Amino acid sequence: MLLHRLGITHIVNAAHGPAHIDTGADFYSDTSVEYHGVEAPDNKDFEITPFFYPTASFIHKALSQEREGKVLVHCARGVSRSATLVLAYLMIYEKLTIPEAINVVCAHRNILPNAGFLQQLRQLDSNLNLQRKDGIY
């Protein structure tokens, strides 16, 4: 299997569900790949914020494993939903600001989160900055 050859140990499908990319956990049941699905349309009005922390935690745990996990984060086109979740991970766990996170990701690939997702990332950035100032984060 290609995923095994690439060393992929974990998958985040940011377009999970029958109306999107329907490769749920059962699709990977005969592999050692761990799966995390996010049923999110690429729609500027969709509230993706509730998925920031659970998905970031899944990615963090995968990358923190002793055997150094490798995570594939995808959606339908790979530029909006998946990019938004990767940016949130970088902001939450790597403590990057939104411009820093965007620069890191853009150094490897082109991304284009929709306007609604960018607004939600800006709010996350603001919340994280407040938590840092208050010594909470």
ChimeraX attribute file (.defattr): number of C-alpha atoms within 10 A of each C-alpha:
attribute: neighborCount
match mode: 1-to-1
recipient: residues
	/A:1	6
	/A:2	7
	/A:3	14
	/A:4	11
	/A:5	7
	/A:6	10
	/A:7	14
	/A:8	16
	/A:9	20
	/A:10	22
	/A:11	23
	/A:12	23
	/A:13	26
	/A:14	28
	/A:15	24
	/A:16	22
	/A:17	16
	/A:18	10
	/A:19	10
	/A:20	16
	/A:21	16
	/A:22	14
	/A:23	15
	/A:24	18
	/A:25	16
	/A:26	9
	/A:27	11
	/A:28	13
	/A:29	11
	/A:30	8
	/A:31	12
	/A:32	11
	/A:33	19
	/A:34	16
	/A:35	20
	/A:36	17
	/A:37	21
	/A:38	20
	/A:39	19
	/A:40	20
	/A:41	20
	/A:42	22
	/A:43	15
	/A:44	15
	/A:45	11
	/A:46	12
	/A:47	13
	/A:48	21
	/A:49	16
	/A:50	8
	/A:51	17
	/A:52	20
	/A:53	15
	/A:54	15
	/A:55	21
	/A:56	20
	/A:57	15
	/A:58	19
	/A:59	25
	/A:60	18
	/A:61	13
	/A:62	19
	/A:63	16
	/A:64	12
	/A:65	10
	/A:66	7
	/A:67	9
	/A:68	12
	/A:69	18
	/A:70	19
	/A:71	20
	/A:72	17
	/A:73	20
	/A:74	22
	/A:75	22
	/A:76	16
	/A:77	12
	/A:78	18
	/A:79	17
	/A:80	24
	/A:81	29
	/A:82	25
	/A:83	26
	/A:84	25
	/A:85	28
	/A:86	22
	/A:87	27
	/A:88	28
	/A:89	23
	/A:90	22
	/A:91	24
	/A:92	20
	/A:93	13
	/A:94	12
	/A:95	17
	/A:96	19
	/A:97	21
	/A:98	20
	/A:99	12
	/A:100	14
	/A:101	18
	/A:102	20
	/A:103	13
	/A:104	14
	/A:105	15
	/A:106	13
	/A:107	8
	/A:108	8
	/A:109	11
	/A:110	12
	/A:111	17
	/A:112	15
	/A:113	21
	/A:114	17
	/A:115	13
	/A:116	16
	/A:117	24
	/A:118	17
	/A:119	13
	/A:120	19
	/A:121	23
	/A:122	16
	/A:123	14
	/A:124	19
	/A:125	20
	/A:126	14
	/A:127	12
	/A:128	19
	/A:129	18
	/A:130	13
	/A:131	12
	/A:132	12
	/A:133	10
	/A:134	9
	/A:135	8
	/A:136	9
	/A:137	11
